[in-house]
Amino acid sequence: MTHSQNVPLDALEDFVTQALQSTGMPNEQAGIVADTLVTTDAMGVYTHGTKLLIGYIKKLQAGGYDPRAVPTVERQGPAWGIIDGQSALGMIGCHGAMKLAVEKAKQTGIAYVGLKHTAHVGAIGYYASMGARQGCITMVTGNDIPSVAAPGSCKAVLGSNPIAYGIPRLGADPIFLDMATAATAGGKVYAACQRGEPIPETWLIGPDGKPTTDGSLYPAQASLAPMAGHKGYGIGLWCEILSAILPGGNHTWNVGSWLFDDPSKPSNHTASFTAIDVSVITDPKRFDTQLQDLIDQIHHAPKAEGSSGVLLPGEREWSRYHQAKSSGIPLPIDVLEKLKLVAQATEVQANWLF
Protein backbone atom coordinates (compact mmCIF):
# COMPACT_ATOMS: atom_id res chain seq x y z
CA MET A 1 0.00 0.00 0.00
CA THR A 2 1.33 3.44 -0.91
CA HIS A 3 1.64 6.09 1.79
CA SER A 4 -0.40 8.67 -0.16
CA GLN A 5 -2.56 9.17 -3.23
CA ASN A 6 -2.64 12.27 -5.41
CA VAL A 7 -6.12 13.73 -5.75
CA PRO A 8 -6.95 16.81 -7.88
CA LEU A 9 -8.22 19.76 -5.87
CA ASP A 10 -11.40 20.06 -7.93
CA ALA A 11 -12.22 16.38 -7.48
CA LEU A 12 -11.74 16.53 -3.73
CA GLU A 13 -13.73 19.75 -3.44
CA ASP A 14 -16.62 18.26 -5.47
CA PHE A 15 -16.69 15.20 -3.20
CA VAL A 16 -16.72 17.30 -0.02
CA THR A 17 -19.41 19.62 -1.40
CA GLN A 18 -21.67 16.73 -2.39
CA ALA A 19 -21.19 15.00 0.95
CA LEU A 20 -22.24 18.15 2.80
CA GLN A 21 -25.18 18.72 0.46
CA SER A 22 -26.40 15.21 1.30
CA THR A 23 -27.10 16.44 4.84
CA GLY A 24 -29.32 19.23 3.53
CA MET A 25 -26.69 21.96 3.48
CA PRO A 26 -27.24 24.60 0.75
CA ASN A 27 -24.71 24.75 -2.08
CA GLU A 28 -23.13 28.09 -1.10
CA GLN A 29 -22.44 27.04 2.48
CA ALA A 30 -21.19 23.61 1.38
CA GLY A 31 -18.80 25.35 -1.01
CA ILE A 32 -17.39 27.53 1.77
CA VAL A 33 -16.70 24.50 3.96
CA ALA A 34 -15.25 22.48 1.08
CA ASP A 35 -12.88 25.27 0.04
CA THR A 36 -11.66 25.68 3.62
CA LEU A 37 -10.99 21.97 4.17
CA VAL A 38 -9.45 21.31 0.75
CA THR A 39 -7.22 24.39 0.91
CA THR A 40 -5.98 23.19 4.29
CA ASP A 41 -5.14 19.77 2.82
CA ALA A 42 -3.44 21.43 -0.15
CA MET A 43 -1.21 23.29 2.30
CA GLY A 44 -0.19 19.96 3.84
CA VAL A 45 -2.02 20.49 7.15
CA TYR A 46 -3.80 17.14 6.98
CA THR A 47 -4.88 17.06 10.62
CA HIS A 48 -7.29 19.97 10.00
CA GLY A 49 -8.46 19.31 6.45
CA THR A 50 -10.87 16.76 5.01
CA LYS A 51 -9.87 14.23 7.64
CA LEU A 52 -12.31 16.09 9.91
CA LEU A 53 -15.23 15.75 7.49
CA ILE A 54 -16.59 12.46 8.83
CA GLY A 55 -16.92 13.97 12.30
CA TYR A 56 -18.76 16.97 10.87
CA ILE A 57 -21.05 14.72 8.80
CA LYS A 58 -22.02 12.70 11.88
CA LYS A 59 -22.88 15.86 13.80
CA LEU A 60 -24.86 17.25 10.85
CA GLN A 61 -26.79 14.01 10.37
CA ALA A 62 -27.57 13.71 14.09
CA GLY A 63 -28.57 17.34 14.57
CA GLY A 64 -25.74 18.56 16.79
CA TYR A 65 -24.74 20.87 13.95
CA ASP A 66 -27.46 22.41 11.79
CA PRO A 67 -26.84 22.07 8.02
CA ARG A 68 -29.32 24.84 7.20
CA ALA A 69 -28.38 27.29 9.95
CA VAL A 70 -27.56 30.88 9.03
CA PRO A 71 -25.33 32.73 11.54
CA THR A 72 -26.84 36.04 12.61
CA VAL A 73 -25.42 39.34 13.88
CA GLU A 74 -26.69 39.56 17.45
CA ARG A 75 -25.46 43.10 18.10
CA GLN A 76 -22.91 45.46 16.61
CA GLY A 77 -21.33 48.91 16.56
CA PRO A 78 -19.20 50.79 14.03
CA ALA A 79 -16.02 48.84 14.88
CA TRP A 80 -17.30 45.65 16.50
CA GLY A 81 -19.87 42.91 16.20
CA ILE A 82 -21.10 39.74 17.92
CA ILE A 83 -22.33 36.87 15.74
CA ASP A 84 -24.41 33.91 16.92
CA GLY A 85 -23.26 30.95 14.85
CA GLN A 86 -26.57 29.08 15.35
CA SER A 87 -24.58 25.78 15.40
CA ALA A 88 -23.77 26.01 11.71
CA LEU A 89 -20.43 24.47 10.78
CA GLY A 90 -17.59 26.60 12.10
CA MET A 91 -16.27 27.39 8.63
CA ILE A 92 -19.55 29.13 7.78
CA GLY A 93 -19.63 31.23 10.94
CA CYS A 94 -15.93 32.07 10.70
CA HIS A 95 -16.21 33.08 7.05
CA GLY A 96 -19.03 35.48 7.89
CA ALA A 97 -17.27 36.84 10.97
CA MET A 98 -14.01 37.56 9.12
CA LYS A 99 -15.97 39.22 6.31
CA LEU A 100 -17.78 41.46 8.80
CA ALA A 101 -14.55 42.38 10.62
CA VAL A 102 -12.93 43.41 7.32
CA GLU A 103 -15.97 45.45 6.25
CA LYS A 104 -15.94 47.36 9.53
CA ALA A 105 -12.15 47.81 9.52
CA LYS A 106 -12.35 49.44 6.10
CA GLN A 107 -14.57 52.10 7.67
CA THR A 108 -12.93 52.54 11.06
CA GLY A 109 -9.35 51.26 10.65
CA ILE A 110 -9.67 48.40 13.15
CA ALA A 111 -12.54 46.12 14.09
CA TYR A 112 -13.31 43.14 16.34
CA VAL A 113 -15.97 40.47 15.78
CA GLY A 114 -16.78 37.71 18.26
CA LEU A 115 -18.41 34.45 17.17
CA LYS A 116 -20.27 32.25 19.64
CA HIS A 117 -22.45 29.13 19.48
CA THR A 118 -20.52 27.83 16.50
CA ALA A 119 -19.08 24.44 15.61
CA HIS A 120 -15.47 23.28 15.59
CA VAL A 121 -13.67 25.97 13.57
CA GLY A 122 -10.89 23.96 11.88
CA ALA A 123 -7.71 25.65 10.63
CA ILE A 124 -8.09 29.30 11.59
CA GLY A 125 -5.12 30.37 9.47
CA TYR A 126 -7.49 30.09 6.49
CA TYR A 127 -9.60 32.98 7.83
CA ALA A 128 -6.55 35.05 8.80
CA SER A 129 -5.29 34.71 5.22
CA MET A 130 -8.75 35.51 3.87
CA GLY A 131 -8.73 38.87 5.66
CA ALA A 132 -5.12 39.55 4.71
CA ARG A 133 -5.95 39.14 1.02
CA GLN A 134 -8.37 42.05 1.47
CA GLY A 135 -5.63 44.34 2.75
CA CYS A 136 -6.01 43.78 6.47
CA ILE A 137 -3.63 42.67 9.17
CA THR A 138 -5.66 40.04 10.98
CA MET A 139 -5.73 38.06 14.21
CA VAL A 140 -8.02 35.08 14.77
CA THR A 141 -8.42 33.13 18.01
CA GLY A 142 -10.53 30.16 19.03
CA ASN A 143 -11.31 27.96 22.00
CA ASP A 144 -12.07 24.31 22.67
CA ILE A 145 -12.96 21.94 25.47
CA PRO A 146 -9.99 21.75 27.89
CA SER A 147 -7.28 19.36 26.77
CA VAL A 148 -4.15 21.29 27.77
CA ALA A 149 -2.49 21.27 31.18
CA ALA A 150 -1.23 24.47 32.79
CA PRO A 151 2.12 24.72 34.59
CA GLY A 152 1.54 23.08 37.97
CA SER A 153 -1.56 21.09 36.99
CA CYS A 154 -1.95 17.36 36.33
CA LYS A 155 -5.21 17.77 34.38
CA ALA A 156 -6.42 19.91 31.51
CA VAL A 157 -7.19 23.56 32.26
CA LEU A 158 -7.67 25.16 28.81
CA GLY A 159 -8.33 23.98 25.28
CA SER A 160 -5.59 23.81 22.67
CA ASN A 161 -6.87 27.30 21.87
CA PRO A 162 -5.50 28.35 18.47
CA ILE A 163 -4.24 31.76 17.43
CA ALA A 164 -3.46 32.91 13.89
CA TYR A 165 -2.41 36.09 12.15
CA GLY A 166 -2.31 37.24 8.54
CA ILE A 167 -0.21 40.03 6.96
CA PRO A 168 -1.16 41.42 3.52
CA ARG A 169 1.42 41.73 0.74
CA LEU A 170 0.97 43.46 -2.60
CA GLY A 171 1.11 40.88 -5.41
CA ALA A 172 2.12 38.02 -3.14
CA ASP A 173 0.63 35.44 -0.80
CA PRO A 174 0.00 36.74 2.73
CA ILE A 175 2.35 35.99 5.57
CA PHE A 176 0.38 33.88 8.01
CA LEU A 177 0.90 31.91 11.19
CA ASP A 178 -1.57 29.38 12.58
CA MET A 179 -0.70 27.58 15.79
CA ALA A 180 -2.27 25.83 18.72
CA THR A 181 -1.29 27.05 22.16
CA ALA A 182 -0.65 23.45 23.11
CA ALA A 183 2.74 21.91 22.38
CA THR A 184 0.95 20.21 19.49
CA ALA A 185 -2.59 19.83 18.18
CA GLY A 186 -4.57 16.92 19.59
CA GLY A 187 -5.16 15.71 16.04
CA LYS A 188 -1.44 15.13 15.65
CA VAL A 189 -1.46 12.83 18.69
CA TYR A 190 -4.37 10.84 17.21
CA ALA A 191 -2.67 10.70 13.81
CA ALA A 192 0.62 9.46 15.28
CA CYS A 193 -1.20 6.76 17.26
CA GLN A 194 -3.17 5.66 14.20
CA ARG A 195 0.06 5.34 12.23
CA GLY A 196 1.79 3.54 15.08
CA GLU A 197 4.39 6.29 15.43
CA PRO A 198 5.98 7.37 18.73
CA ILE A 199 5.32 10.85 20.04
CA PRO A 200 7.87 13.29 21.51
CA GLU A 201 8.05 13.55 25.28
CA THR A 202 7.20 17.26 25.00
CA TRP A 203 3.66 16.65 23.70
CA LEU A 204 1.74 15.16 26.62
CA ILE A 205 1.40 15.48 30.40
CA GLY A 206 0.43 12.21 32.11
CA PRO A 207 -1.95 11.73 35.05
CA ASP A 208 0.95 12.27 37.46
CA GLY A 209 1.65 15.73 36.03
CA LYS A 210 4.84 14.55 34.32
CA PRO A 211 5.64 14.22 30.58
CA THR A 212 4.66 10.94 28.89
CA THR A 213 5.31 9.44 25.45
CA ASP A 214 2.26 7.14 25.62
CA GLY A 215 -0.12 8.67 23.09
CA SER A 216 -2.85 6.14 23.92
CA LEU A 217 -3.41 7.92 27.25
CA TYR A 218 -4.77 11.00 25.46
CA PRO A 219 -7.35 12.38 26.10
CA ALA A 220 -8.82 10.17 28.85
CA GLN A 221 -5.76 10.04 31.13
CA ALA A 222 -3.33 12.58 29.70
CA SER A 223 -3.42 16.23 28.68
CA LEU A 224 -1.55 18.14 26.03
CA ALA A 225 1.42 20.09 27.29
CA PRO A 226 1.19 23.88 26.88
CA MET A 227 3.37 25.34 24.14
CA ALA A 228 6.54 26.81 25.65
CA GLY A 229 5.30 26.18 29.18
CA HIS A 230 3.87 29.25 30.93
CA LYS A 231 4.08 31.28 27.70
CA GLY A 232 1.71 28.98 25.84
CA TYR A 233 -0.58 28.86 28.85
CA GLY A 234 -0.74 32.67 28.91
CA ILE A 235 -1.52 32.92 25.19
CA GLY A 236 -4.15 30.19 25.52
CA LEU A 237 -5.84 32.23 28.24
CA TRP A 238 -5.74 35.28 25.96
CA CYS A 239 -7.54 33.27 23.25
CA GLU A 240 -10.19 32.12 25.75
CA ILE A 241 -10.92 35.68 26.83
CA LEU A 242 -11.09 37.16 23.31
CA SER A 243 -13.03 34.22 21.87
CA ALA A 244 -15.47 33.36 24.68
CA ILE A 245 -15.50 35.76 27.61
CA LEU A 246 -15.73 39.03 25.64
CA PRO A 247 -18.60 37.98 23.32
CA GLY A 248 -20.39 36.01 26.07
CA GLY A 249 -19.91 32.54 24.58
CA ASN A 250 -19.22 29.18 26.18
CA HIS A 251 -15.81 28.75 27.81
CA THR A 252 -13.60 25.86 28.98
CA TRP A 253 -15.72 22.93 30.22
CA ASN A 254 -18.93 24.50 28.89
CA VAL A 255 -17.64 23.83 25.37
CA GLY A 256 -18.59 20.38 24.11
CA SER A 257 -16.39 17.78 22.48
CA TRP A 258 -17.33 17.65 18.82
CA LEU A 259 -15.58 14.28 18.54
CA PHE A 260 -16.68 12.40 21.65
CA ASP A 261 -19.99 13.89 22.80
CA ASP A 262 -23.40 12.67 21.65
CA PRO A 263 -23.50 13.83 17.99
CA SER A 264 -26.98 15.24 18.54
CA LYS A 265 -25.57 17.88 20.91
CA PRO A 266 -24.06 21.22 19.78
CA SER A 267 -20.47 21.92 20.79
CA ASN A 268 -20.80 25.71 21.25
CA HIS A 269 -17.28 26.69 20.24
CA THR A 270 -16.27 30.35 20.04
CA ALA A 271 -13.80 32.45 18.05
CA SER A 272 -12.66 36.05 17.61
CA PHE A 273 -11.65 38.03 14.53
CA THR A 274 -9.67 41.26 14.57
CA ALA A 275 -8.89 43.18 11.37
CA ILE A 276 -6.67 46.23 10.87
CA ASP A 277 -7.07 47.87 7.46
CA VAL A 278 -3.63 49.00 6.30
CA SER A 279 -4.95 51.55 3.81
CA VAL A 280 -6.98 53.37 6.47
CA ILE A 281 -4.06 53.72 8.87
CA THR A 282 -1.17 54.30 6.49
CA ASP A 283 -0.06 54.41 2.85
CA PRO A 284 -0.29 50.76 1.69
CA LYS A 285 2.59 51.19 -0.77
CA ARG A 286 4.83 52.53 1.98
CA PHE A 287 3.74 49.65 4.21
CA ASP A 288 4.49 47.06 1.53
CA THR A 289 7.87 48.60 0.69
CA GLN A 290 8.95 48.54 4.32
CA LEU A 291 7.51 45.07 4.80
CA GLN A 292 9.44 43.82 1.77
CA ASP A 293 12.64 45.28 3.23
CA LEU A 294 11.98 43.31 6.41
CA ILE A 295 11.28 40.16 4.40
CA ASP A 296 14.51 40.60 2.43
CA GLN A 297 16.49 40.94 5.65
CA ILE A 298 14.97 37.71 6.94
CA HIS A 299 15.53 35.81 3.69
CA HIS A 300 19.14 37.02 3.50
CA ALA A 301 20.01 36.02 7.06
CA PRO A 302 23.16 33.85 7.20
CA LYS A 303 22.23 30.18 6.82
CA ALA A 304 22.98 27.63 9.50
CA GLU A 305 24.87 24.53 8.41
CA GLY A 306 22.54 22.22 6.51
CA SER A 307 19.83 24.88 6.25
CA SER A 308 18.26 26.07 2.99
CA GLY A 309 17.50 29.43 4.57
CA VAL A 310 14.92 31.19 6.73
CA LEU A 311 11.30 31.04 5.61
CA LEU A 312 8.44 33.37 6.45
CA PRO A 313 5.50 31.94 8.39
CA GLY A 314 3.19 30.36 5.83
CA GLU A 315 5.77 30.28 3.03
CA ARG A 316 6.09 26.50 3.10
CA GLU A 317 2.30 26.09 3.15
CA TRP A 318 1.78 28.38 0.15
CA SER A 319 4.46 26.49 -1.78
CA ARG A 320 2.63 23.22 -1.12
CA TYR A 321 -0.67 24.81 -2.07
CA HIS A 322 0.54 26.04 -5.46
CA GLN A 323 2.16 22.68 -6.15
CA ALA A 324 -1.07 20.89 -5.25
CA LYS A 325 -3.07 23.11 -7.60
CA SER A 326 -0.99 21.89 -10.52
CA SER A 327 -0.32 18.28 -9.55
CA GLY A 328 -2.93 17.31 -6.96
CA ILE A 329 -2.93 16.83 -3.21
CA PRO A 330 -0.91 13.85 -1.91
CA LEU A 331 -3.51 12.68 0.61
CA PRO A 332 -2.10 10.34 3.28
CA ILE A 333 -3.68 6.94 3.80
CA ASP A 334 -5.22 7.92 7.15
CA VAL A 335 -7.06 10.80 5.45
CA LEU A 336 -8.25 8.55 2.61
CA GLU A 337 -9.61 6.04 5.13
CA LYS A 338 -11.64 8.80 6.79
CA LEU A 339 -12.98 9.90 3.39
CA LYS A 340 -14.09 6.34 2.71
CA LEU A 341 -16.19 6.56 5.88
CA VAL A 342 -17.71 9.78 4.50
CA ALA A 343 -18.61 7.97 1.28
CA GLN A 344 -20.29 5.20 3.25
CA ALA A 345 -22.17 7.63 5.50
CA THR A 346 -23.44 9.84 2.65
CA GLU A 347 -23.52 7.43 -0.33
CA VAL A 348 -21.48 9.95 -2.29
CA GLN A 349 -18.97 8.13 -4.45
CA ALA A 350 -15.65 9.08 -6.01
CA ASN A 351 -13.67 6.93 -8.43
CA TRP A 352 -10.36 8.04 -6.95
CA LEU A 353 -11.36 6.92 -3.46
CA PHE A 354 -11.62 3.18 -4.02
N, C-alpha and C positions, 0 to 999 in steps of 0.2 A: 504494500500500500504506500502511495506517495504521501509526503508530508503536507502537501497543499495542492490546490487545483485552481488554475486561472479562470476567473469568471468575468466577462465584460460588465462594466458598470451599468450599462443600460439593462442588461438581462437581470442583474441582481436587483436593480431598482424596480423593474416591472414585477418581479416575483414578490418583493416586499409590499409594493402598493396593492397588488391583488390580494395578498394575504390579509392585509388590514381592511380592505374593502369587504372581504368576506364576513367581517364582524359587524358590518353596517356603517363603517366609517366613510364619510363622503370623500370624493376623489381628491379635492384640494388638500384636506387635512392629511389624507394618506400619503400624498406626494411630499408634504413637508416632513413627515416622519421618515419616509423612505430616503429622501435626500440626506437627512441628518445621519441616519445609520450607515448608509452606503458610503458617504463621504468619510465618515470615521473609519470604516474598514479600509477605504482607499489610502488613508493616511498611515495605515499599519497599526492602528489602535484597536486590535481585534476584541479586546475585553469589553469595549463599550459600543461596538457596532451591531451588526445583525445577529450576533450571538445572543443578544438580549431579547430578540423578537419573540421567541417562544414564550418567555415569561410575560411579555406584554399581551400576547394573543390570549393566554389563559385568563389574565385579568379582564380583558375586554369581553371575552366570551362569558365569564362568570358574573360580570357586572361590577367588579371592583373599580374598574376604569370604564368610563362612558364613551363609546365610540362616536356618539353624535353630540357630545358636549361642546359648547362654545364658551370659552373663557370670557368673562365680563369685567369691565372696569368698575370696581366697587366705589372708589372715590379718587379724586385727583385734584391737582393744582397746576400752576404753570410749569413747574419744574419737577413734579413728582406724580406718582400714581400707584395705586394698589389694585392688583388684578386677582380676582377669584378664578382659579383654574378649573373649577367645576368637575374635577377628576377626569378631565381630558388627558390624553397622553402628555407627558412633560414636554415633549418636543413642540407640541402645538402651543401650549401656554408660554413656553420660553421664547418661541418665535415671535408671538404677539407682544410679549413684554419687552424684548429687545427693540422691536420696531417702534413701540411707544416711547421708550427711553430716547431713541435717536431722534424721533420727531420733536420731542420736547427740548432736547439739547440743541437742536438747530434753531430754536427760538430763544432759548435762555442761556446757552453756553454749556450748562451742565444739568443733568437730570438723573433722578433715581426712580426706579420702578420695582416694587416688591410683588412677588407672585406667591400666593398661598393656595392650599387645597389643590395641588397639582399632583401628577404622578412622578415616578422616577424620571430624572431629567437627563440622564445619559451623559455624553461628553460635552461639557459646557464650553470648551474651547471653540466649538462650532459657532455658538451664539456670539462669543467675544469677537471672532473673526468676521461674522456677519455685520456687526456694528462697525468694525474697523474699516470694512470695505465701503462704508458710507461716510468715511471721513472722521470717525469718532475714535478717540481713545476710550477703551471700554474696560470695565471690571464686572465679572459675573461671579456670584457665590451661590452655594447650595448647601442643603443639610440632608441628613439621613438618620435612620435609627442608630443609636450608639453602637459602635463596633470598635472604637479606638480607646485604648487606655490613656490616662493622663499620668504624668510623672508622680509616683507615689501611690498609684492605684493598682489593684490586681484585677479589676473588671473594667468594662467599657464605660466611658464617661460621655464622649461625644461621637458623632458619626465621622465617617472619613470625609468630612465636609470639604468639597472641592472649591478651588478658587482659580479663576482664569483671567487673563487680560489680553487685549488686542491693541495693536498700534498700527495706524494707517500709514501706507507708503504710496506715493504717486507712481503709478505704472508698475507696481510690484505686489507680490503677496504680502499680507499683513505679517508683522511679527506677532506671535501669540504664544502664550504659555498656558497650559492646562494641567493642574496637578491636584492630587488629593492631599489633604493635610495629615493623612496617615503615612507611615513609611512606605506603604504601597497600597494600591487599590485592592479591596477584597476579592474582586474578580480575578486578579492575578494569582491569588492564593488558590482559588478554586481551579483555575486553569492549570497551574503547576501540579496540583493533586491529580487532576484528570489525566494529565500526561505522564504521571508517575515521576515527576521531577522533584528534586529536593528544593527547599526554600532557604534563603539566607537567614541567619540567626537574628538579623536586624528587623525582620518583618513582623513577628508575633510576640506577644506577651502571654505566658502561660498562666494557669490558675494560681500559681504561687507568686505571681508578680515578676517573674524572671523571664528572660528571652527563651523561646523554644523554636526548634526547627521542625516540629511535628505539625504539618499543615492540616492533618485530619482533625485536630482539636478545634479548628476555627469553623463556625463561630460559637459553638455550644460551650466550649471550655477555655477558649483562648480569645484574646482581643488583638486587634492590630496595634502595633507600636506607633506612637505619634512620630511624624516626620521631624527629624532634628530635635527630638526630645521636647523640652519646654517651649521651643520656638514654634514647632508644629502645633502643639497644644494651644498656644496663644492665638495663632492664625485660625485654627479650627473654631475657637470661641468667637473670633471676629466674624467668621462666616455664619455662625449660628445666630448672632445678634442681627446682622444685616438681613439675613434671609428670613428668619422666623420671628424674632422678638419685635423688630421695628414694624413690620407689616401686620403683626398680630396673627401669625400662622402657628402651626403645630411645631413644637420643639422637642428635641432629644427623644425620650421614651414615648412621647405622644405621636411620633411619626411611626407609621407601620412598616413592616418588612414586605416589600413588594414581591420578594422571592418566597418567603416562608409562611406568611400569613394566609388565612383563608382567602382564596382569589376573589371572593365576592365582596371583600372589604376594601375600601379606598386606603391609600397609603398616606395621603396628606403631606406630601413633601412641600418644601418651600425653596425659593431662590430669590436672588436680588440682581438687578441690572443697573449699572451706572454708566452713563455715556457723557463724554466731554467732546464737544464739537470743536475741532481744531480751528476751523475757519471763522468761528465766532470770536474766539479768544485771541487769535494771532493770524499772521499772514501764512497760509498753508504752504506756499512755496519756500518761505524762509524756514518754516518748521521742517519741511522735507529735506532741504539742503543741509541743515544742521544735523538732522537725523542721519542722513547719508554719511556725513563726516564721522559721526559716532560709529556707524556700521563699518565704515572703512577701517577705522582704528581697531575695531574688534577683529575683523577679518585678517588684518595685517599683523596681529600680535604674533610674536615669535612662537614657533611650534615646538611643543614638547617632543621628545624622542618617540617615534612611532605614531605620532599624531598627524592627521591630514589637515589640521587647522581648527580654529574655533568657529562654531556655528551659532547663528542666532536662534533663539527659541522659536520653534515651529519650522525652521528651515528644512530639517530632515523630513518632517511630515509633508510639507508641500512638495518636496522632491518625489516622495513616494506617490503622492496624489497624482501628479502630472504623469508619472510613469504608468500608473494604473489606468489613467484615461486612455492611453495609447495601446497598452498591452494587457489590460485586465488586472483584476485584483487577485493576488495569490492567497486564496482563503485557506487557512489551516484546517486540518481534519476535524478538530473539535468544533469549529464553527460550522462546517458542513453537516456534521451530525446533528447540531441544533436546528439547522435549516430543514433537515429531513423531518424532524419532529413538527416543524411548522407546516410542512406539506401534508403530513398526516392529519394534523389538527384542523386544517382549513380546506383540504382537498384541492389545493392549488398546486399544480405540477410544473416542473421545469426539467427539460431534457438534460441540462448540465448537472443536475443534482443527483442523478441515479446512474 
